[in-house]
């Protein structure tokens, strides 16, 4: 079950980095950052930094490697937040 407010926060972060040919409405849980949303690797790093700031969490390299889709990102965020409890 995906946390809607986390999805909304992530979507708001990702939309800042979308190329002109991709609409915010294209962002779904299944969206692949690189192949579907056309996010380049430099912008993906920016997204990760923004996610860290938004949730006050630290993402490791292996987390970043696993973050292929929006759902992956939400799962990792939820994991990190649970570990902070």
Beta strands, then each sheet from edge to edge (+ up, - down):
end
